[in-house]
């Protein structure tokens, strides 16, 4: 069985630092995944705008 955190030192500082570093790392990964989703959605919107623009231009030509 692996330990997520090392045993506490006399002030509990070491465990706190490790916990906060792990938490920041998890939040960073979640943020990057969210940005990827936003980028993919933006690409889809841009593609649809191009199709719409092309369709409108053909109507008025």
N, C-alpha and C positions, 0 to 999 in steps of 0.2 A: 504494500500500500504506500503510495507516495503522499508526502505532506505538501499541502499548498503553501503553508507558511512555516518559516523556521520558528523554533521556540523563542519566547520573549526574552529580551535582555532585561536588565534591571529596571529600565524605565518604560519598556514597551515601545520604544521608539522604532526599533528595527522592524518589527512586525507592521507598524503603522506605515512606514515608508514603503515596504513591499506591497502592502494592501493597496495603497494609493497608486503606486506605479502600475499594478495589475489592473486596477479600475480604469485608470487613464488609458491604458493600452486597449482594453475592451471597448471603451467609448470611442476611441480613435478608429478602431476597426468598424464599428457600427456606423460612424459618420462617413467613412470611405464607401461603405456599401450603399448608404443612402445617396451619396453624391453620384455613384454609378447609376442608381435607379433614376435620378433626376436627369442625368446626361442622356440616358436611353429614351426617356420620355420626351426630352427636348428634341432629340433627333427625329423621333416619330412626328412630333408637331411640325418641325421644319419640313419634313417630307410631305406631310398633308397640305401645308401651306403652298408648297411648290405645285402640287397637283391641282389645288383650288385655283391658284393663279393661272395655271395653264388652261384650265377649263373656262375661266372667265374670259381670258384673252381670245379663246376660240369663239366664244359667243359674240364678241364685239368686233370681230374681224370681217 
